[in-house]
Amino acid sequence: MEWSTPEYTRSQVNKAGMILAFPGQLVIPLANGAVKFDELDDWLWANAVLSNWRACHGYPVNTFQSTLRNRLKNIDHNAIVAQRLKRAPSVITKLRRYKNMKLARMHDIVGLRAVVDTIENVRKLEYLYLSSQFQHQLVHAYDYIQKPQATGYRSIHLVYRYKNARVPYFDGLQIELQIRTKLQHAWATAVETMGTFLGQALKSSQGESKWLSFFEVTAAAFACIEHSPLVPGYEHLSNGQIFEAV
Protein backbone atom coordinates (compact mmCIF):
# COMPACT_ATOMS: atom_id res chain seq x y z
CA MET A 1 0.00 0.00 0.00
CA GLU A 2 1.30 3.43 -0.91
CA TRP A 3 0.96 5.92 1.94
CA SER A 4 0.38 9.63 1.51
CA THR A 5 3.26 11.83 2.66
CA PRO A 6 3.27 15.53 3.62
CA GLU A 7 3.41 17.73 0.53
CA TYR A 8 3.18 21.12 2.22
CA THR A 9 5.10 23.02 4.87
CA ARG A 10 3.64 23.57 8.33
CA SER A 11 3.15 27.26 7.53
CA GLN A 12 1.20 26.34 4.38
CA VAL A 13 -0.92 23.93 6.42
CA ASN A 14 -1.68 26.66 8.95
CA LYS A 15 -2.52 29.12 6.18
CA ALA A 16 -4.90 26.60 4.61
CA GLY A 17 -6.61 26.16 7.97
CA MET A 18 -7.16 29.90 8.24
CA ILE A 19 -8.59 30.11 4.72
CA LEU A 20 -11.06 27.29 5.38
CA ALA A 21 -12.07 28.39 8.86
CA PHE A 22 -12.30 32.12 8.16
CA PRO A 23 -12.77 32.60 4.40
CA GLY A 24 -12.22 36.15 3.26
CA GLN A 25 -10.65 37.18 6.55
CA LEU A 26 -7.05 36.10 6.05
CA VAL A 27 -4.95 39.01 4.86
CA ILE A 28 -1.40 38.55 3.60
CA PRO A 29 0.54 41.84 3.46
CA LEU A 30 2.47 42.47 0.25
CA ALA A 31 4.78 45.23 -0.89
CA ASN A 32 1.99 46.86 -2.88
CA GLY A 33 -0.78 46.42 -0.35
CA ALA A 34 -2.70 43.42 0.93
CA VAL A 35 -4.31 40.41 -0.70
CA LYS A 36 -7.30 38.60 0.80
CA PHE A 37 -7.70 34.86 0.34
CA ASP A 38 -11.33 34.90 -0.66
CA GLU A 39 -11.14 33.58 -4.22
CA LEU A 40 -12.22 30.14 -5.40
CA ASP A 41 -8.67 29.14 -6.32
CA ASP A 42 -7.49 29.83 -2.79
CA TRP A 43 -10.35 27.81 -1.32
CA LEU A 44 -9.61 24.88 -3.63
CA TRP A 45 -5.92 25.04 -2.74
CA ALA A 46 -6.72 25.07 0.97
CA ASN A 47 -8.97 22.01 0.59
CA ALA A 48 -6.18 20.17 -1.22
CA VAL A 49 -3.77 21.02 1.59
CA LEU A 50 -6.22 19.81 4.25
CA SER A 51 -6.89 16.61 2.32
CA ASN A 52 -3.17 15.82 2.14
CA TRP A 53 -2.60 16.79 5.77
CA ARG A 54 -5.33 14.40 6.92
CA ALA A 55 -4.19 11.59 4.60
CA CYS A 56 -0.54 11.72 5.62
CA HIS A 57 -1.46 10.69 9.17
CA GLY A 58 -2.41 7.25 7.82
CA TYR A 59 1.01 5.61 8.10
CA PRO A 60 1.78 6.85 11.63
CA VAL A 61 -1.57 5.75 13.06
CA ASN A 62 -1.25 2.37 11.34
CA THR A 63 2.07 1.72 13.09
CA PHE A 64 0.56 2.88 16.39
CA GLN A 65 -2.35 0.48 15.94
CA SER A 66 0.02 -2.45 15.45
CA THR A 67 1.85 -1.57 18.67
CA LEU A 68 -1.44 -1.14 20.54
CA ARG A 69 -2.78 -4.53 19.49
CA ASN A 70 0.44 -6.23 20.59
CA ARG A 71 0.35 -4.53 23.98
CA LEU A 72 -3.26 -5.50 24.54
CA LYS A 73 -2.59 -9.22 24.06
CA ASN A 74 -1.41 -9.65 27.64
CA ILE A 75 -3.95 -7.25 29.15
CA ASP A 76 -7.40 -7.78 27.65
CA HIS A 77 -8.26 -10.34 24.97
CA ASN A 78 -11.72 -8.80 24.62
CA ALA A 79 -10.42 -5.31 23.92
CA ILE A 80 -11.81 -3.36 21.00
CA VAL A 81 -9.42 -1.30 18.89
CA ALA A 82 -10.61 1.38 16.51
CA GLN A 83 -9.09 4.29 14.67
CA ARG A 84 -10.64 7.33 13.08
CA LEU A 85 -9.57 10.20 10.87
CA LYS A 86 -11.19 13.49 11.80
CA ARG A 87 -13.60 14.56 9.06
CA ALA A 88 -12.77 17.77 7.22
CA PRO A 89 -15.94 19.59 8.42
CA SER A 90 -15.07 18.66 12.02
CA VAL A 91 -11.55 20.01 11.56
CA ILE A 92 -12.88 23.31 10.23
CA THR A 93 -15.48 23.56 13.00
CA LYS A 94 -12.80 23.08 15.64
CA LEU A 95 -10.60 25.77 14.06
CA ARG A 96 -13.54 28.17 14.17
CA ARG A 97 -14.32 27.29 17.78
CA TYR A 98 -10.73 27.73 18.94
CA LYS A 99 -9.64 30.77 16.99
CA ASN A 100 -6.02 30.65 18.18
CA MET A 101 -5.55 27.02 17.16
CA LYS A 102 -3.23 26.23 14.25
CA LEU A 103 -4.10 23.36 11.93
CA ALA A 104 -0.56 21.95 11.99
CA ARG A 105 -0.74 21.74 15.80
CA MET A 106 -4.18 20.12 16.08
CA HIS A 107 -3.42 16.94 18.02
CA ASP A 108 -6.51 14.88 17.17
CA ILE A 109 -6.51 14.86 13.38
CA VAL A 110 -6.17 11.12 13.78
CA GLY A 111 -7.21 9.08 16.78
CA LEU A 112 -6.71 5.56 18.05
CA ARG A 113 -8.95 4.03 20.70
CA ALA A 114 -8.66 1.03 22.99
CA VAL A 115 -11.85 -0.09 24.75
CA VAL A 116 -11.20 -2.55 27.57
CA ASP A 117 -13.34 -4.34 30.15
CA THR A 118 -12.31 -2.69 33.40
CA ILE A 119 -10.67 0.34 35.01
CA GLU A 120 -7.87 -1.99 36.09
CA ASN A 121 -7.13 -2.85 32.46
CA VAL A 122 -7.24 0.84 31.53
CA ARG A 123 -4.55 1.51 34.12
CA LYS A 124 -2.45 -1.46 33.02
CA LEU A 125 -2.39 -0.27 29.43
CA GLU A 126 -1.78 3.33 30.47
CA TYR A 127 1.15 2.24 32.66
CA LEU A 128 2.60 0.18 29.83
CA TYR A 129 2.70 3.24 27.58
CA LEU A 130 3.96 5.66 30.21
CA SER A 131 6.63 3.42 31.73
CA SER A 132 8.10 1.54 28.77
CA GLN A 133 10.58 2.82 26.24
CA PHE A 134 8.77 4.29 23.26
CA GLN A 135 10.48 6.04 20.38
CA HIS A 136 7.67 8.54 19.96
CA GLN A 137 7.46 11.66 22.12
CA LEU A 138 4.68 11.96 24.67
CA VAL A 139 3.27 15.48 24.32
CA HIS A 140 0.27 15.41 26.65
CA ALA A 141 -1.37 12.97 29.06
CA TYR A 142 -4.93 13.70 30.14
CA ASP A 143 -6.60 11.63 32.87
CA TYR A 144 -10.31 12.31 32.49
CA ILE A 145 -11.11 9.32 34.71
CA GLN A 146 -9.40 10.75 37.77
CA LYS A 147 -10.63 14.23 36.80
CA PRO A 148 -13.81 13.83 34.70
CA GLN A 149 -14.86 16.66 32.43
CA ALA A 150 -17.89 18.71 33.45
CA THR A 151 -19.83 17.09 30.60
CA GLY A 152 -19.33 13.68 32.20
CA TYR A 153 -16.72 12.51 29.70
CA ARG A 154 -14.26 10.01 31.17
CA SER A 155 -11.25 8.47 29.43
CA ILE A 156 -7.46 8.51 29.26
CA HIS A 157 -5.92 10.55 26.43
CA LEU A 158 -2.25 10.17 25.49
CA VAL A 159 -0.98 12.46 22.73
CA TYR A 160 2.23 11.48 20.95
CA ARG A 161 4.44 13.19 18.41
CA TYR A 162 5.54 10.66 15.81
CA LYS A 163 9.26 9.96 15.41
CA ASN A 164 10.79 7.37 13.11
CA ALA A 165 14.27 7.65 11.58
CA ARG A 166 13.26 5.33 8.72
CA VAL A 167 10.47 7.65 7.58
CA PRO A 168 11.52 11.09 8.85
CA TYR A 169 8.98 12.92 6.69
CA PHE A 170 6.27 11.78 9.13
CA ASP A 171 8.16 13.12 12.15
CA GLY A 172 6.18 15.59 14.21
CA LEU A 173 2.72 14.36 13.21
CA GLN A 174 0.55 13.87 16.27
CA ILE A 175 -1.54 10.86 17.24
CA GLU A 176 -4.08 10.77 20.05
CA LEU A 177 -4.56 7.47 21.88
CA GLN A 178 -7.74 7.09 23.94
CA ILE A 179 -8.08 4.36 26.55
CA ARG A 180 -11.48 3.76 28.12
CA THR A 181 -13.72 1.07 29.57
CA LYS A 182 -16.70 -0.38 27.74
CA LEU A 183 -19.01 1.48 30.11
CA GLN A 184 -17.26 4.78 29.38
CA HIS A 185 -17.39 4.01 25.67
CA ALA A 186 -21.12 3.24 25.81
CA TRP A 187 -21.70 6.63 27.45
CA ALA A 188 -19.59 8.52 24.89
CA THR A 189 -21.28 6.71 22.01
CA ALA A 190 -24.73 7.53 23.40
CA VAL A 191 -23.83 11.22 23.71
CA GLU A 192 -22.58 11.37 20.14
CA THR A 193 -25.55 9.41 18.77
CA MET A 194 -28.12 11.52 20.58
CA GLY A 195 -26.29 14.69 19.57
CA THR A 196 -26.48 13.63 15.93
CA PHE A 197 -30.16 12.72 16.26
CA LEU A 198 -31.02 16.06 17.88
CA GLY A 199 -28.70 18.12 15.71
CA GLN A 200 -26.96 19.41 18.84
CA ALA A 201 -23.26 19.31 19.78
CA LEU A 202 -23.90 17.66 23.14
CA LYS A 203 -20.32 16.44 23.53
CA SER A 204 -19.19 20.06 23.29
CA SER A 205 -21.69 21.16 25.97
CA GLN A 206 -23.95 22.71 23.34
CA GLY A 207 -27.61 21.75 23.36
CA GLU A 208 -30.73 21.51 25.48
CA SER A 209 -30.00 21.63 29.20
CA LYS A 210 -32.21 18.61 29.91
CA TRP A 211 -30.03 16.41 27.72
CA LEU A 212 -26.77 17.85 29.02
CA SER A 213 -27.95 17.25 32.60
CA PHE A 214 -29.12 13.73 31.78
CA PHE A 215 -25.73 12.69 30.44
CA GLU A 216 -23.92 14.37 33.34
CA VAL A 217 -25.86 12.42 35.96
CA THR A 218 -25.61 9.22 33.92
CA ALA A 219 -21.84 9.63 33.80
CA ALA A 220 -21.83 10.17 37.55
CA ALA A 221 -23.79 6.93 38.00
CA PHE A 222 -21.34 5.05 35.78
CA ALA A 223 -18.47 6.49 37.83
CA CYS A 224 -20.14 5.11 40.97
CA ILE A 225 -20.36 1.68 39.36
CA GLU A 226 -16.65 1.81 38.48
CA HIS A 227 -15.66 3.20 41.91
CA SER A 228 -14.12 6.24 40.25
CA PRO A 229 -14.16 9.99 40.98
CA LEU A 230 -17.51 11.60 40.30
CA VAL A 231 -18.36 14.18 37.68
CA PRO A 232 -17.90 17.78 38.92
CA GLY A 233 -21.02 18.98 40.71
CA TYR A 234 -22.05 15.53 41.92
CA GLU A 235 -19.36 14.92 44.55
CA HIS A 236 -21.69 15.88 47.40
CA LEU A 237 -24.31 13.28 46.47
CA SER A 238 -24.44 9.71 47.70
CA ASN A 239 -24.50 6.82 45.26
CA GLY A 240 -28.16 6.27 46.07
CA GLN A 241 -29.05 9.88 45.33
CA ILE A 242 -27.23 9.73 42.01
CA PHE A 243 -28.91 6.49 40.95
CA GLU A 244 -32.28 7.91 41.94
CA ALA A 245 -31.62 11.05 39.87
CA VAL A 246 -31.01 8.93 36.80
C-alpha positions, 0 to 999 in steps of 0.5 A, a space after each residue: 500500500 502506498 501511503 500519503 506523505 506531507 506535501 506542504 510546509 507547516 506554515 502552508 498547512 496553517 494558512 490553509 486552515 485559516 482560509 477554510 475556517 475564516 474565508 475572506 478574513 485572512 490578509 497577507 501583506 504584500 509590498 503593494 498592499 494586501 491580498 485577501 484569500 477569498 477567491 475560489 482558487 485559494 479555497 480549492 488550494 486550501 482544501 487540497 492542503 487539508 486533504 493531504 494533511 489528513 491523509 498523511 497521518 495514515 502511516 503513523 496511526 497504522 504503526 501505532 495500531 500495530 503496537 497497541 494490538 500487541 500490547 493489549 494481548 497480555 492485558 485484555 483479549 476482549 479489547 476493541 481497537 478502533 481508529 478514526 480520521 477526523 472529518 474535514 468539516 469537524 476540523 474546520 469547526 474546531 478551528 472556528 471554535 478555537 480561533 487561536 488554534 493552528 491546523 498543523 498543531 491540532 493533536 486529534 486529526 487522527 485518533 486511536 482508541 482502545 476499549 477494555 473491560 475494566 478500570 484496572 485494564 485501563 490503568 495497566 495499558 496506560 502504565 505500559 505506555 507511560 513506563 516503557 521505552 517508546 520512540 515517539 514523544 509523549 506530548 500530553 497525558 490527560 486523565 479524564 477518569 481521575 478528573 472527569 470533564 464537566 460534561 461527564 466525559 471520562 477516558 485517558 488521552 495520550 498524545 504522541 508526536 511521531 518519530 521514526 528515523 526510517 520515515 523522517 517525513 512523518 516526524 512531528 505528526 501527532 496521534 491521540 490514543 484514547 483508553 477507556 472502559 466499555 461502560 465509558 465508551 457506551 456513554 460517549 457513544 450515546 452522547 454522540 448518537 443523541 447529539 447527531 439525532 437532535 442536531 446538537 453538539 452535546 459532547 461540546 456542551 452545546 444543546 438543550 439543558 435537559 439532555 446535558 444534565 441527563 448525560 452528566 448524571 448518567 456519567 456520575 452513576 457510571 463512575 459510581 459503578 466503576 468506583 471512580 471519581 464523580 463528575 464535577 457537581 455531583 461529589 456531594 451526592 451519595 450513590 443512592 441519590 445519584 442512581 435515583 436522579 437517573 
